[in-house]
Amino acid sequence: MSAQPQPTEPSFVHDIDAESGIFDSATGTLKLLAEPTRLHILWLLSERERNVTELVEVTGVARTVVSQHLAKLRLGGLVQTRRVGRSVIYRVDDGHLNRLVFESLNHADHQMTGEPAHE
């Protein structure tokens, strides 16, 4: 079993060109994350791929609402799909996005519990 990469390793470090529109792109991603149901869906998809029925059962949100959120996430490039028979399976294939989701939830947990910030 290989060790998990640390945040200082090259796969986590990218040169940022402030003139490239990267801040607009990042803002678009953060806007998609800034909705509780979408964040919940992404958190669930970070665990494993799921279909709409599973997401409805776990979130307790109406099927039409889950489908609308998935459409926005797909349009934004945050989720990918594959078809199995008549079912569409959703997944997140981006480690950066998975870490962003987990870190935002960890940050929220610290805010709610009063636990001090750490590296």
Buried (B, 14 or more C-beta within 10 A) or exposed (E): EEEEEEEEEEEEEEEEEEEEEEEEEEEEBEEBBEEEBBBBBBBBBBEEBBEBEBBBEBBEBEEEEBBBBBEBBBEBEBBBEEEEEEEBBBBBEBEEBBEBBEEBBEEEEEEEEEEEEEE
